[in-house]
Amino acid sequence: MGGWQWVKVVGNFLNLSTVAGLLVGVIGRARVSRGPRGLFFANGYRIKFPLAGAFTIGNVVLSKHERSYFDDEALVRHEERHSWQYFWLLGFLMLPLYVVGVIVSFLLTGDPASRNPFERLAGLKDGGYVERPIQPIGQTLTQAFSGLRSRPKGP
């Protein structure tokens, strides 16, 4: 681990984002292990939110998948970039700004990642995302509402 990565590790502990990530991992009954670049992997996360294959809080990358899921070097780079975003945004400022990014991206493209600046800066392709074009907001809303109507109703 390089010198700057140590700065990120210490910074994300001090801003409590890594502590929060470890707590979320414990609540989600994930198995935590050390990863490269000052990251921790929390695999076997059992809570169904968020829907992503992996998500990062501080230096903790949480996933419902097994550890081998992170054999993909590009994905690890993507998630590490998110850990730097927590560092630069002093921890919890990242969460509300990320949500705003999801909303704006969804309204512009019908996709929560395509125009989300945090996902773009982390590398869309590295994170397994496909860039969707900007579309009229009416089309986005039509897609969203047709998706809601086609879902089966609960008991």
Phi, psi and omega in degrees: 000130182282171182301317180293328178294325176296321178300316179295316180301310181295315181300317181286338170286317181294324179277004174071004180291321177292321177300316178297319179298318177295321178296317177298320177299317178296315179299322179276009178054040178273157175266120184263134176217160178284141176241188179284166171058030179078013180269156168244140176256130176244093184263154181080022179301129191255353179279140187276004178237136356284172185280353184297154175294330176207152174210154187244137170231114185064235178259016182252122177257115183258142180205147174284346184277171176283167182304327181298342176303331182266018170288346178281104184301323180295319179295319178297317177300317179301311182291326177296322177300322176297322180296326175293325178298320175299318180299308184292332180263017175058033174094251193288349173297335179300317187298306180295325179292323177297317179299318176300317178300320178297314182296312180298314179299316180297316180295324182281327190230348187080009183226133184288347185251328192307317181245014175284117184300330180291320178288323179295316179292333177278348180097098182305309184297319179299328180275001179084016181265153174251133179284123179260147180285157173293140181226163177300141184299329177299321178294318179299313181295321178299316179298317182295314183287328177291327176294323178291320182289332183275354178285142178292144179281148180284175182292000000 
